[in-house]
Amino acid sequence: MSAAVSEIVARQRSFFAGASTRALSGRIAALKALRRLLVSEEAAFLDALKQDLGKPPAESWLGEIGFVLGEIDRALKSLPSWTRPERARTPLLLLPARSRVVPEPKGVVLIVGPWNYPLQLLLAPLVGALAAGNCAVLKPSELAAATSRALSSAVGRHFDPRLVAVVEGGAETVSALLEESFDHVFFTGSARVGRIVMASAAKTLAPVTLEMGGKNPAIVDRDVDLAVASRRIAWAKFFNAGQTCVAPDYLLVPPARKPGLIEGLREAIGEFYGEDPRLSPDYARIVSDAHFSRLASLLREGRIVVGGATDRSARYIAPTVVEGVAADGRIMAEEIFGPILPVLECDSLEESIAFVNARPRPLALYYFSRDRGRQERVVRETSSGGVCLNDAIVHILNPDLPFGGGGASGMGSYHGKASFEAFTHRKSVMARSLRWDFRRRYPPYRTPLAVLKRLSRRLS
């Protein structure tokens, strides 16, 4: 495996040295090839996602294929302006001169994707890598095996492996890849594996982007329309059976509003998936037996008030709402990453903010309130990768909003121009004239230090 991986990387590095990936025409051609891949292989991808996660076609297209197509179209439209050098100011001290910042590709990059959105979370970063002019090695998740096979086959037909290559396999494959010297490593997955990736990348001083999850709170205040809030929360939570890094992980609500919110969630779940979600064509499944067992064990905490049904043979867990969980229990200590939603009581906004701030920084925070002042207070007094007010998860659909976490939820960001920037080195360039040379800058230094300080302040 190590020899094969080394050969792939060596071929890409040689190809990158030829400079064809740097040209704007080459970048546009690569993005158009990726677009053709998604469109022509759509049926195969929809089938693979159904096999791996039981995803309904609508969720597969919206959350995977359509999302990446949007990223590609945005990049194709914006690439001429993104790649244009930026003029920079030159201080008087350095005149005559011209300064500029030139965006250039980093080189050969590694993108490691997760299993929950095995197309989107591998190919959306690839859009940025290709737009920036890089070569890329893709490592899809072995847990989404059907999608991994479909992607490997499709990339092999649509791309020169010297530009984009897929390497399949498990943990040993990732280890072999991380032994190579990449110019950037982009990882999406758990914080546990993210630490391993970062430590391995440090051996070669490769810069990293880490996109990880977290316990994303949703705070529901006293003044909201509970029917609307319940529908938006239920859709965001149970999309892809809760296996979404930005899904609401728990709810904080005033005690007086909790019964109404729970009833609203019950009604929304029934409206979305029917009386028995097991029979719904619009509800996904858990990715593996191991993940099913972990989630099933969490159902023993608290009191189930909605859902709770399970079927191990089908890896099915119903959309479930629980109350009465301990704030320091296991269900509140780890990211749930499944269709289980705890509801906790908080008497005031102050208490909710304190509850959130006492825990690691989440990837997303959701706050439902009509009060603009209270909204701004939540934005100001909490820290998270992103905030969405009066809705959930939809903020990631705006390509003008960089997406990423902080602390335990990750580092770096992407989407839209931020994806291009993640894989770009901003090279500083200064061009000075040879017509005039200030001789007194050279030794022996005769200018008094006090005069030198005054000149420096004025000319800078």
C-alpha positions as CSV (number, residue, x, y, z in Angstrom):
1,M,0.0,0.0,0.0
2,S,2.7,2.5,0.9
3,A,4.5,2.0,-2.4
4,A,1.4,2.4,-4.4
5,V,0.4,5.6,-2.5
6,S,4.0,7.0,-2.9
7,E,3.8,6.4,-6.7
8,I,0.4,8.2,-6.9
9,V,1.7,11.2,-5.0
10,A,5.0,11.3,-7.0
11,R,3.1,11.2,-10.3
12,Q,0.9,14.1,-9.1
13,R,3.8,16.1,-8.0
14,S,5.5,15.7,-11.4
15,F,2.3,16.6,-13.1
16,F,1.9,19.7,-11.0
17,A,5.4,20.8,-11.8
18,G,4.3,21.0,-15.4
19,A,2.2,24.0,-14.5
20,S,-0.9,23.0,-16.5
21,T,-3.0,23.0,-13.4
22,R,-2.1,26.6,-12.6
23,A,-3.5,28.1,-15.9
24,L,-7.0,29.5,-15.6
25,S,-8.1,27.4,-18.6
26,G,-6.8,24.2,-16.8
27,R,-8.7,25.1,-13.6
28,I,-11.9,25.7,-15.5
29,A,-11.6,22.5,-17.5
30,A,-11.1,20.5,-14.2
31,L,-14.2,22.0,-12.6
32,K,-16.2,21.3,-15.7
33,A,-15.0,17.7,-15.7
34,L,-16.2,17.4,-12.1
35,R,-19.5,18.8,-13.0
36,R,-19.9,16.3,-15.9
37,L,-19.0,13.5,-13.5
38,L,-21.7,14.5,-11.0
39,V,-24.4,14.9,-13.7
40,S,-23.5,11.7,-15.7
41,E,-23.1,9.5,-12.6
42,E,-26.1,10.8,-10.7
43,A,-28.1,7.6,-10.9
44,A,-25.1,5.5,-9.7
45,F,-24.5,7.9,-6.8
46,L,-28.1,7.9,-5.7
47,D,-28.2,4.1,-5.7
48,A,-24.9,4.0,-3.7
49,L,-26.1,6.4,-1.1
50,K,-29.3,4.4,-0.7
51,Q,-27.2,1.3,-0.1
52,D,-24.9,2.9,2.4
53,L,-27.3,5.1,4.4
54,G,-30.8,4.5,3.1
55,K,-30.8,8.1,1.9
56,P,-34.0,9.1,0.1
57,P,-33.3,10.6,-3.4
58,A,-34.3,14.1,-2.3
59,E,-31.9,14.1,0.6
60,S,-29.1,12.6,-1.6
61,W,-29.5,15.2,-4.3
62,L,-30.0,18.2,-2.0
63,G,-27.4,17.3,0.6
64,E,-24.8,15.8,-1.7
65,I,-25.0,16.2,-5.5
66,G,-26.9,19.5,-5.7
67,F,-24.8,21.1,-3.0
68,V,-21.5,20.3,-4.9
69,L,-23.0,21.4,-8.2
70,G,-23.8,24.8,-6.6
71,E,-20.2,25.0,-5.4
72,I,-18.8,24.3,-8.9
73,D,-21.1,26.8,-10.6
74,R,-20.1,29.5,-8.1
75,A,-16.4,28.7,-8.6
76,L,-16.7,28.8,-12.4
77,K,-18.5,32.1,-12.3
78,S,-16.0,33.7,-9.8
79,L,-12.7,32.1,-10.7
80,P,-11.4,35.0,-12.9
81,S,-11.8,37.4,-10.1
82,W,-10.5,35.0,-7.4
83,T,-7.3,34.3,-9.3
84,R,-6.6,38.0,-10.1
85,P,-3.6,39.4,-8.3
86,E,-4.5,42.0,-5.7
87,R,-2.8,45.4,-5.5
88,A,-1.2,46.2,-2.2
89,R,-0.2,49.6,-0.8
90,T,3.5,50.4,-0.7
91,P,4.8,52.7,2.1
92,L,6.7,55.8,1.2
93,L,9.8,54.3,2.7
94,L,10.0,51.7,0.0
95,L,9.1,53.9,-3.1
96,P,9.6,53.7,-6.0
97,A,8.0,50.2,-6.0
98,R,4.8,48.3,-6.7
99,S,3.3,45.7,-4.4
100,R,0.8,42.9,-5.1
101,V,-0.5,39.6,-3.7
102,V,-0.6,36.7,-6.1
103,P,-2.7,33.7,-5.3
104,E,-1.0,30.5,-6.2
105,P,-1.8,26.8,-5.7
106,K,-0.2,24.9,-2.9
107,G,0.6,21.8,-4.9
108,V,-0.5,18.2,-4.1
109,V,-3.3,18.0,-1.5
110,L,-4.9,15.3,0.4
111,I,-8.7,15.3,1.1
112,V,-10.0,12.7,3.6
113,G,-13.8,12.4,3.7
114,P,-16.3,11.0,6.2
115,W,-19.2,8.6,5.8
116,N,-22.2,10.7,6.6
117,Y,-22.1,12.8,3.4
118,P,-19.6,10.7,1.5
119,L,-19.9,12.7,-1.7
120,Q,-20.4,16.3,-0.5
121,L,-17.8,16.3,2.1
122,L,-15.2,14.9,-0.2
123,L,-16.1,16.7,-3.4
124,A,-16.9,20.2,-2.0
125,P,-13.3,20.6,-0.8
126,L,-12.2,19.2,-4.2
127,V,-13.9,22.1,-5.9
128,G,-11.7,24.5,-3.9
129,A,-8.6,22.4,-4.6
130,L,-9.2,22.4,-8.3
131,A,-10.2,26.0,-8.5
132,A,-7.0,26.9,-6.7
133,G,-5.0,24.9,-9.3
134,N,-3.9,21.9,-7.2
135,C,-3.7,18.2,-7.8
136,A,-5.6,16.1,-5.3
137,V,-5.7,12.7,-3.7
138,L,-9.1,11.7,-2.3
139,K,-9.7,9.2,0.5
140,P,-13.4,8.3,0.8
141,S,-14.7,6.6,3.9
142,E,-14.7,2.8,3.9
143,L,-18.0,2.8,6.0
144,A,-19.8,4.2,2.9
145,A,-18.4,1.4,0.8
146,A,-20.9,1.6,-2.1
147,T,-20.4,5.3,-2.5
148,S,-16.6,4.9,-2.2
149,R,-16.6,2.3,-5.1
150,A,-18.9,4.4,-7.2
151,L,-16.8,7.5,-6.7
152,S,-13.5,5.7,-7.4
153,S,-14.9,4.3,-10.6
154,A,-16.3,7.7,-11.7
155,V,-13.2,9.6,-11.0
156,G,-11.1,7.1,-12.9
157,R,-13.3,7.6,-16.0
158,H,-13.4,11.4,-15.8
159,F,-10.0,12.5,-14.5
160,D,-6.4,11.9,-15.3
161,P,-5.1,10.3,-12.0
162,R,-2.1,12.7,-12.2
163,L,-4.7,15.4,-11.4
164,V,-7.3,13.6,-9.2
165,A,-6.9,10.2,-7.8
166,V,-9.0,8.1,-5.4
167,V,-7.4,5.8,-2.8
168,E,-9.8,3.4,-1.1
169,G,-9.2,1.6,2.1
170,G,-9.5,1.8,5.9
171,A,-7.3,3.1,8.7
172,E,-4.1,1.6,7.3
173,T,-4.7,3.5,4.0
174,V,-5.1,6.8,5.9
175,S,-1.9,6.0,7.8
176,A,0.0,5.3,4.5
177,L,-1.3,8.5,3.0
178,L,-0.3,10.6,6.0
179,E,3.3,9.3,5.7
180,E,3.5,11.2,2.4
181,S,4.5,14.9,2.2
182,F,1.4,16.8,1.1
183,D,1.1,20.5,0.6
184,H,-2.2,20.6,2.4
185,V,-4.3,18.1,4.3
186,F,-8.1,18.6,4.5
187,F,-9.9,16.3,6.9
188,T,-13.5,16.0,7.8
189,G,-14.4,13.6,10.6
190,S,-14.2,13.1,14.4
191,A,-12.1,15.1,16.8
192,R,-10.3,11.9,17.8
193,V,-9.1,11.1,14.3
194,G,-8.6,14.8,13.6
195,R,-5.9,14.9,16.3
196,I,-4.1,12.0,14.7
197,V,-4.3,13.7,11.3
198,M,-2.9,16.9,12.7
199,A,-0.1,15.1,14.5
200,S,0.9,13.2,11.4
201,A,0.7,16.4,9.2
202,A,3.0,18.1,11.7
203,K,5.8,15.7,10.8
204,T,6.0,17.2,7.3
205,L,4.8,20.6,8.4
206,A,1.8,20.3,6.1
207,P,-0.9,22.9,6.8
208,V,-4.3,21.4,7.7
209,T,-8.0,22.2,7.6
210,L,-10.0,20.2,10.2
211,E,-13.7,20.0,9.9
212,M,-15.1,18.3,12.9
213,G,-18.4,18.2,14.8
214,G,-19.6,19.1,18.2
215,K,-22.6,19.3,20.4
216,N,-24.6,22.0,18.6
217,P,-27.2,23.6,20.9
218,A,-30.6,25.0,19.8
219,I,-32.0,27.5,22.2
220,V,-35.7,28.1,22.0
221,D,-36.9,31.3,23.7
222,R,-40.3,32.3,25.2
223,D,-41.6,34.4,22.3
224,V,-41.3,32.1,19.3
225,D,-44.0,30.3,17.2
226,L,-43.5,26.8,18.4
227,A,-45.1,25.2,15.4
228,V,-42.6,26.9,13.0
229,A,-39.6,26.3,15.4
230,S,-40.5,22.7,15.8
231,R,-40.7,22.0,12.1
232,R,-37.4,23.6,11.4
233,I,-35.7,21.9,14.3
234,A,-37.2,18.5,13.4
235,W,-36.2,18.8,9.7
236,A,-32.6,19.8,10.6
237,K,-32.2,17.1,13.3
238,F,-33.7,14.1,11.4
239,F,-32.4,14.9,7.9
240,N,-30.1,12.0,7.1
241,A,-31.3,10.3,10.3
242,G,-29.4,12.9,12.4
243,Q,-26.0,12.0,10.9
244,T,-25.1,15.6,10.2
245,C,-22.3,17.5,11.8
246,V,-24.3,20.7,12.1
247,A,-27.5,19.0,13.3
248,P,-29.0,20.3,16.5
249,D,-27.6,18.1,19.2
250,Y,-29.7,19.2,22.1
251,L,-32.5,21.8,22.9
252,L,-32.6,24.3,25.7
253,V,-36.0,25.7,26.4
254,P,-37.8,27.5,29.3
255,P,-39.8,25.0,31.4
256,A,-43.2,26.6,30.6
257,R,-42.6,26.1,26.9
258,K,-41.2,22.6,27.0
259,P,-44.5,20.7,26.7
260,G,-45.5,22.8,23.7
261,L,-42.2,22.3,22.0
262,I,-42.2,18.5,22.5
263,E,-45.7,18.3,21.1
264,G,-44.7,20.5,18.2
265,L,-41.8,18.1,17.5
266,R,-44.2,15.1,17.7
267,E,-46.5,16.7,15.2
268,A,-43.7,17.7,12.8
269,I,-42.2,14.1,12.9
270,G,-45.6,12.7,12.1
271,E,-46.1,15.2,9.3
272,F,-42.7,14.4,7.8
273,Y,-42.5,10.7,8.1
274,G,-46.0,9.4,8.9
275,E,-47.3,7.4,11.9
276,D,-44.5,4.8,11.4
277,P,-41.3,6.4,10.1
278,R,-39.9,2.9,9.4
279,L,-42.2,2.8,6.4
280,S,-41.4,6.3,5.2
281,P,-39.4,6.5,1.9
282,D,-38.0,9.8,3.2
283,Y,-36.2,8.6,6.3
284,A,-32.6,7.4,6.2
285,R,-30.8,4.6,8.2
286,I,-27.8,4.4,10.5
287,V,-24.6,3.7,8.6
288,S,-23.3,0.6,10.5
289,D,-24.0,-1.9,13.2
290,A,-21.4,-0.3,15.4
291,H,-23.0,3.1,15.2
292,F,-26.5,1.5,15.7
293,S,-25.3,-0.1,18.9
294,R,-23.8,3.1,20.2
295,L,-27.0,5.1,19.5
296,A,-29.2,2.4,21.0
297,S,-27.3,2.5,24.2
298,L,-27.9,6.2,24.5
299,L,-31.7,5.6,24.5
300,R,-31.3,4.2,28.0
301,E,-30.7,7.7,29.3
302,G,-33.5,10.0,30.2
303,R,-37.2,9.4,29.3
304,I,-38.4,8.8,25.7
305,V,-41.3,11.1,24.9
306,V,-41.4,10.7,21.1
307,G,-40.3,7.7,19.0
308,G,-37.7,5.3,20.5
309,A,-38.4,2.3,18.2
310,T,-35.4,0.4,16.9
311,D,-34.7,-2.4,14.4
312,R,-31.1,-3.7,14.4
313,S,-31.6,-5.8,11.2
314,A,-32.5,-2.6,9.3
315,R,-30.2,-0.3,11.2
316,Y,-33.4,1.8,12.0
317,I,-33.8,4.1,14.9
318,A,-37.0,6.2,14.9
319,P,-36.8,10.0,15.2
320,T,-36.7,10.2,19.0
321,V,-37.1,13.0,21.5
322,V,-36.0,12.5,25.2
323,E,-36.3,14.5,28.3
324,G,-35.0,14.2,31.8
325,V,-31.4,13.6,30.8
326,A,-28.6,14.5,33.2
327,A,-26.5,17.5,32.1
328,D,-23.4,15.5,32.9
329,G,-24.6,12.2,31.5
330,R,-23.1,10.4,28.5
331,I,-25.7,11.6,26.1
332,M,-24.6,15.2,26.9
333,A,-20.9,14.4,26.9
334,E,-20.5,13.0,23.4
335,E,-21.8,14.1,20.0
336,I,-24.9,12.1,19.4
337,F,-24.7,12.0,15.6
338,G,-28.0,10.2,15.2
339,P,-31.8,10.7,15.5
340,I,-32.0,11.3,19.2
341,L,-32.8,14.8,20.5
342,P,-32.5,15.6,24.2
343,V,-34.7,18.5,25.5
344,L,-33.3,20.3,28.6
345,E,-34.8,23.1,30.7
346,C,-33.2,26.5,31.2
347,D,-35.1,29.2,33.1
348,S,-33.5,32.2,31.4
349,L,-31.4,33.2,28.4
350,E,-28.5,33.9,30.8
351,E,-28.7,30.3,32.0
352,S,-28.8,29.0,28.5
353,I,-25.7,31.1,27.5
354,A,-23.9,29.9,30.6
355,F,-24.8,26.3,29.8
356,V,-23.4,26.6,26.2
357,N,-20.2,28.4,27.3
358,A,-19.4,25.8,29.9
359,R,-18.9,23.2,27.2
360,P,-16.5,22.9,24.2
361,R,-17.1,25.3,21.3
362,P,-19.8,23.8,19.0
363,L,-19.7,23.8,15.2
364,A,-23.1,25.5,15.1
365,L,-25.4,27.3,17.4
366,Y,-29.1,27.9,16.8
367,Y,-31.3,30.5,18.6
368,F,-35.0,31.0,18.1
369,S,-36.4,34.3,19.2
370,R,-38.2,37.3,17.7
371,D,-36.2,39.8,19.8
372,R,-33.3,41.3,17.8
373,G,-31.6,42.5,20.9
374,R,-31.6,39.0,22.5
375,Q,-30.4,37.6,19.1
376,E,-27.4,39.9,19.1
377,R,-26.7,39.0,22.7
378,V,-26.4,35.3,21.9
379,V,-24.2,36.1,18.9
380,R,-22.0,38.4,21.0
381,E,-21.8,36.2,24.2
382,T,-21.3,32.8,22.8
383,S,-18.6,31.3,20.5
384,S,-19.3,28.7,17.8
385,G,-18.3,27.9,14.3
386,G,-21.4,29.5,13.0
387,V,-24.8,30.8,14.2
388,C,-28.2,30.5,12.5
389,L,-31.1,32.5,14.0
390,N,-34.6,31.2,13.8
391,D,-33.6,28.2,11.7
392,A,-31.1,25.4,11.7
393,I,-28.4,24.0,9.3
394,V,-29.5,26.2,6.4
395,H,-26.7,28.7,6.9
396,I,-24.3,26.2,5.3
397,L,-26.1,26.7,2.0
398,N,-24.9,30.3,1.7
399,P,-21.6,30.2,-0.2
400,D,-20.7,33.7,1.0
401,L,-20.6,32.4,4.6
402,P,-17.3,30.6,5.4
403,F,-18.0,27.2,7.0
404,G,-15.8,25.9,9.7
405,G,-15.3,25.3,13.4
406,G,-13.0,26.4,16.2
407,G,-11.3,24.5,19.0
408,A,-12.7,21.0,19.3
409,S,-15.0,21.6,16.3
410,G,-12.2,22.2,13.9
411,M,-9.9,24.8,12.3
412,G,-10.0,26.6,9.0
413,S,-13.1,27.1,6.8
414,Y,-14.4,26.5,3.3
415,H,-17.4,26.9,1.0
416,G,-17.5,29.4,-1.8
417,K,-14.4,31.6,-2.0
418,A,-13.3,30.3,1.4
419,S,-12.7,26.9,-0.3
420,F,-10.5,28.5,-2.9
421,E,-8.6,30.3,-0.2
422,A,-8.1,27.2,1.8
423,F,-6.0,25.6,-0.9
424,T,-4.3,28.8,-2.0
425,H,-1.0,30.4,-0.9
426,R,-1.1,34.2,-1.0
427,K,2.3,35.1,-2.4
428,S,3.6,38.6,-1.6
429,V,5.4,40.3,-4.6
430,M,7.2,43.6,-4.5
431,A,8.9,45.1,-7.6
432,R,11.3,48.0,-6.9
433,S,13.1,50.3,-9.4
434,L,16.8,50.2,-10.0
435,R,16.9,53.8,-11.1
436,W,17.3,55.3,-7.6
437,D,19.3,53.8,-4.7
438,F,19.3,55.4,-1.2
439,R,23.0,54.9,-0.3
440,R,22.6,55.8,3.4
441,R,20.6,52.6,4.1
442,Y,23.9,50.7,3.8
443,P,26.8,50.4,6.3
444,P,28.6,52.2,7.6
445,Y,25.5,53.6,9.3
446,R,26.0,57.4,9.9
447,T,22.3,58.5,10.4
448,P,21.7,59.2,14.1
449,L,19.3,56.7,15.7
450,A,16.8,59.4,16.8
451,V,16.7,60.8,13.2
452,L,16.3,57.2,11.8
453,K,13.3,56.6,14.1
454,R,11.6,59.9,13.1
455,L,12.1,59.1,9.4
456,S,10.8,55.6,9.8
457,R,7.7,56.7,11.5
458,R,6.9,59.4,8.9
459,L,7.7,57.3,5.8
460,S,5.9,54.2,7.0
